[in-house]
Amino acid sequence: MLNSKCRILCLVLGLLFVIIMAFQLFQGPKIGFEKITSIERMKINSISLVHPALQENLWIELFEKNTLIRRTAYFDNRPINGPSVVIIVEQNKTAPDTMPRFFGKVVMSNGKTFCRKIEYWKKIAPRFRTQPAPYRHGPDTYYCNLLRIRLNHMHEPPLYIAMSQNEFCDDLLPPMPVFYDNRKKREKFAVCIQKGIFGIPAETLISFVELNKALGASIITIWIQTIEESVYNAMIPYVESGLVEMLDWKVTTPIRNYGTHAACNECVYRNIHRAEYVALHDIDEVFIPYKHDDWFGMLDDLGKITKITDYAGFRFESLPWRDKGNHSTIKLKCNSTFLPYYLKNTYRWKDIDRHRPKMMLSMDRAIAGHLHNIPYYKKGVKRCFHVPHNIGMSHHYRVTPLDGEYVHNNTMKRFVNKIMPSLVKHPICNQGSTQS
């Protein structure tokens, strides 16, 4: 009789234990509160990507640098995705155990905290190449993974998050501030260079900024891999005006193009709340409208031939240009020999390079970025509208020209009067070349 009672008691206790564990497992995130001092807020706010940034503030490196986590996360409050926190990660798919389960401690500005599972959400995969080209800085073995923490109905950005491999959010990685630019009115156009720049002279950067500003860009994001400080100094007037932001990239692991797909997606998530459209391309490329002097008129034209809200972005096919030594007669009113590269390269390829299209993404409908594509976008819309060649193309001013027949074309001359007034005021106009 006693043994029977003991067995029943053990059974009841066992069932009670299972119920308690199940309740703890499925009750959702454990919510707590932490007192956040002003000093702690200052420490979080000091974790910045803006040049000059500390290397420890740029990347969290795990598993012998086979997993690289960008140390700033991004708040997405758009209906197509949010509210959520997006984390940008580069992961080497040839290395084992680089994609563990992650959990995130989320800390709100009022001190409210909770622990949530982090979702492996979107994967942007390059072509798999283990042998790097000499000028590409590493092999194509890294995926860009977008990780996500769903915030359910919380439409306020967290102060910071901290990642952990522990489901109770113990043993935390360094804290990651959450970026959110919630300006009252979004700009129409932003531009991003698609990777961390290196070996670029100041004249090239200035030429790039001036033309994109003339075309309609209000925000231009440039990532720095390696440049001389004198090149950055030449950009200070643009930085101080708010037109340009220069962020440190400084990947220390051999990755093809220094992890360009991670830069593409940081471009997307920095701009989702501050611009309507983002032009995403390299420093030697620019989207040129043919019927108008800027993108505003071009967008109006596109709206007359298609319903632009049906697409996640616009695809511009590439038109290569080269410098054959027969420069145009355009001369800037400078004491130096400075002439923007798009005014020097006056010979265009007779054909069209259909293998290197570039994208202008809608920040209301694009979910992820890519060098030549829009890999993920809002359900119910189409990927991209192919911009007719008579309305606009991507001009590609290659350092190494493609083989083929070139014909003289002076179409860029019409932009001289738009860029001249600002260019001649820049100190670079009255001094020698500033090489990196």
N, C-alpha and C positions, 0 to 999 in steps of 0.2 A: 504493500500500500504506500509506504514511504517512498520507495523507488519510483512508483508511478507519479506521485506528486512532484518529485524532483524533476522527472522527465518533462512533465507539463510546464513546470516553472521555467526550466531551461529553454523549452520551445517558445514560451511567451517572451522571455527576455531576448532570445535570438531574433524573433520577429520584430520586437520593439527596436532593437539595434538596427536592423535592416531599414525599418521605416524612418528612423532618425537620419541615417546616412543618406537615404534617398531624398529626404526632405532638404537636407543641406546641399545635396548635389543639384537639385532642380529648383530651388527656391529663387534662383536668379542671383544677381550680383550682391555681394555683401556691401552695404552702404555704411559709411562712417563719416566722421568729421575730423579735420585736422586744423589746428590754428596755424595760419600762414602769416608769418611775421613780414614786416616791410623789408627786412634784410633778405629773407628767402625769396620774396617777389623780385627783388633787384637781381639776385643771383640767376633766377630763371630768365628774366628779361635780358640779362647780359649774354646769354647763349645765342649768338647771332651768326648768320652766314655772311653778313655784309663785310666787304673788304675794308680794313685788314682784320681777318678773323683768326682765332686760335685754331690750330689743327684739330684739337680735341673737341671743338664745337661743330665740326663739319661732318664727321662720320663716326659711327660706332662699329668697330671691326671685331668680328667673331670668327671662330673656327679657322684660325690661321689666315685671316683676311679673305676667306672664301665667301663670307657673308658681310656685306657692307650696308649699314643702315644709316640713311640720312638723318642727322640729329635734329632736324626740324620737321615736325609733322604738320598736316594741313587740315583745317576744318572745312567741311563741305556741307553747306546748308541748302543746296539746290534740291528741287523736288525730285530730280532724276536719281539722286544718290543719298541725300542727307536726311536727317543730320547724322554725320559720321566724321570720324577722324581717319585720314588717309596717310599711310606710312610708305615711303619709297625705299625699296631694298634692291640691291644688286646681289645675286646669288650665283655661284659657280656650279653649273649643273654637272660638271665632271667630278666634283668632290662629294664624298659621302657625308650624310648627316648635316647638311647645311640648311635644311628646311624643317626644323623642329616645330612643335606646337609652341606658340607664343600666347601670352596673356598680357593684358595691359591694365596697369593701375591708372585710373583717370582721376585727375584732381581738378575740381572746378574752382573758380575764383573765390567762391564763398567758403571754401574749405571742405565741401562735400566730396567724398571719395568713393570709388567703387572699383571692383575688379571684373574685367570682362575678357572673354576669349577673343583673340585676334584672328580674323578671317583672312586666309589666302584668297584674294579677291580676283585680281586681273594679272595675267602674265603677258609681258611684251617680250617676245623671243626674237633675237636676231638670227640670221642664217648661221648655222653651226660650223665654225671654222677653228680648228685647234692651232693652225699655223698662222702666226700674224704676218701681215705684210709689213715691210720695214717702216713705213710711214704711218701705220695705224696703231702703234703703241701697245699692242697686245692682241691675244686671240679673242675670237667671238665665242666664248664659252659661258658668258654670264647672261642670265635672264634679268630683266627688270621686273620685279614683282611689286604690285601694289597691294599692300595689306590694309585691312579696314577694321575699325572698331565702330560698331553701330551704337548710336546714342539714343535710339528710339525716338521719343518725342521731346528730347532736350535740344532746344534751338539756340543754346548759348554755347560759345566755344569754351572748351576746358582751358585752364591756365597751363597745364602741362600733362604729359603722360609719361609713364615709365614702363618699359617692357620687362617681362620675366618669362622663364620657362616653367614657372611654378604656378599651378592653378589657383593658389591663394595669393598670388602676387607678392611672394617673398623673393629674396635674392634679386633685387631689381637692378637692371642696367641703368646707366646714367639718365637723368631726366631729359625729356625732349619738349621744348616749348611748342605750342600749337599756333601756327600762323593763321591770321584771319584779317583780311583787309575789307572792312565793311564801310566803304565810303558811301556818302549819300547818293552820289550819281556815278554810275560806271562810265568809264571812257569808252569810246567807240572801238579803237584799235590799239593793240599792244603788239610788240615784236620781241621774239627771243632768238638769240643765236643758239643753235641746237646742241652745242657741246662746250666744254671748257676751252677757252682760247689759249693759244701758246704761240710764241714766236711772231706776234703780230705787231707791226709798227703803228705808232700813234696815228699817222696819216690815214691808214686803212680804217681804223676804228672811227675816227672823226668823219671820214667820208661816208661810212655806213650809217652813222647816227644822223647826219644832216639830210641824207636822201630819204631815210625812213620817216624822219620828222616832217619833211616836206610832203610826203605821201599821205600823212595822216596819223602816224603813231604818236601816242601820248605817253606811253610807257615802253621802255626798251630795257630788256634784261640781258646782261652779259655775265657769263660765268668765267672765272679766272682759273686756269690750270697753272700756267707759269708765264708771267710777263715782268718786265722791269718796272720798278716803281715810277720811273719817269713817264712810262706809257699811261699808267693810272693817273698820274698828276695831270696829264693832258686832258683827261676826261672829267676832272673835278668840276669845271663849270656846268657840265650837263648833269652831274650827280647832284650838285647843290640846287639846281633848278627843279629837280624832281623828275626830269625826263628819263634819266638813266639810273638803273640800279646795278651795281657791280657786286656780285656774290662770289665768294671763294669756293672753288670746286676741289682742287688739289687731291685727286685720287692718287694713292700711293701704290696701288696694285696694278700690274700689267693687264689692262682691259682694252679691247679695241675701241679706239676713239675716246678713251677715258670714261666709258660708260655713257655713251650719248643718249641712249633711250631713257636713262634715269633723268638726264637733263631735260629731255623732251617732256617728261611727265611732271617734273618740278615746274616747268613753264606753265603747264596746264593748271596745276593746283595753286600756283601763286596768283593766277589771273582770273580764276573762276568768278570772283566777286568784284573785280575791279575793271574788267573790260568785257565788251561784247564779242569781239573777235581777236584772235591771236594769229599772227603770221609766224610760222615756225620754219626756219631755214638756216643755212650756214652764212658765214660772214661774207662770202663771195657771191651771194645770191640776193635777189630782191624782186618783189612782185611789181611789175611795171604795167600800169593801165595804158591802153593805146588810144582810147577815145576821150579820156579825161586826164587832168593833171594830178588827180589824187584818187584814193580808194573810196572816198565818199561818193563821187560821181560814178565810179565803176560799180559800186554796190547797188546804186540806183538802177543802173543799166541791167544788171543781173536780175534785179527784181521785176523787170519788165518782161523777161523771157522765161522766168521760172518762179515758183513759190519757194523762196530761199529758206523759209522755216521748215521745209520738208527735208532739209539736209543738215548733216552734222558739220559740214564745212565745204570748202571749195578746193578743187584740185587744179593747180597750175602746172602745165607741162613746161619742160625746161628748154631754154634756148641758149646754147653755149656762145660765148664771145671770146675774142682774143685780141691781144695787142700785137700788130705786125710792124710796129715801129713808125708807121705813118700816122702820127697823132693828129687829132683834130686841131684846128687853129684856135681853139678856145684857150684863153689865158686868164687866170685869176689875177686880181689886183693884189698880188703878194710880192714880197721881196724874195721869196724862195721859189723853187721850181715845183712846188706842190701842185698836183693836179689829181683829183679823185680818179680811182681806177676805172670807174664806169664811164668817164670821159676820155680815158686813154684807149680803152678797148673798143675800137670802132668797127671791128670786123665780126660779123655774126655768122654762125654756122648755117650753111644753106639748108640743112635738114633740121629736124626736131629731135631732141634727146628724150625719147619716151620712157626711158628706164629710170629717170631721176626726177619724178614729179615732186612738188612740194605742196604743203597744205596750209590753208588758212582755216582755223578751227572756230566753230561757234562754241562759246563758253556756256551756252544754255543746253547744248545737245551733245557735245563731245565728252566722253568719259576718260579716254586715254589718248596719248600722243605717240607718234612713231615718225621715223625719218621721212618715209614716203607714203604714209597711209594714215587712216584713222581706225585703229584696231577695234575700239569699243565705243559705242555711242548709244544714245537714247533709243529705247524700244519704240518702234512705230515710225522712225524716220529713216531716210536713206543715208548711205555712208558719205558721199560727197558729190557735188555738182562739178562736172568738167567745164571749166571756164573756156569759152570759145577763144580761139587764137586771135581773133580780131578785137577782142575786148581786153585781154591781158595774158601775160606769160611770165614765167620765172626766168629772169636773166641770170645766167651763170657765168661769172667772170673767173674762169679757171686759171690757176697758176700754171698747170700743165694742160695745154690745149688738146682737145680731141682731134684725131686725124680727120681729114675731110676737107671739102671745099668751103671757103669763107667768102662772103661778099661784104663790101663796105656799106655801113649803115650809120647814120648820124642822128638816130632818133632821140638819144639822150640829151642832145643839145637843148631841147626845149625845157629842161629842168634847171638850166644854169641860173636863170634869173630868180628861181625859187630858193636855191641853196647859196647863191653868191653873198647876199647881205650878211648872213650869219657866219659863213666861212671866213670872210675877210676880217672879221672881228676877233677870230681866234688867234691866240699867240703863235700857234703853229704856222700860220700864214707868213709870219715875219721872222722865221728862224729855220735852221736846217732840219734835216730828217731826224726823227726820234725813233731809232730802231729798238726792238726788244732784244 
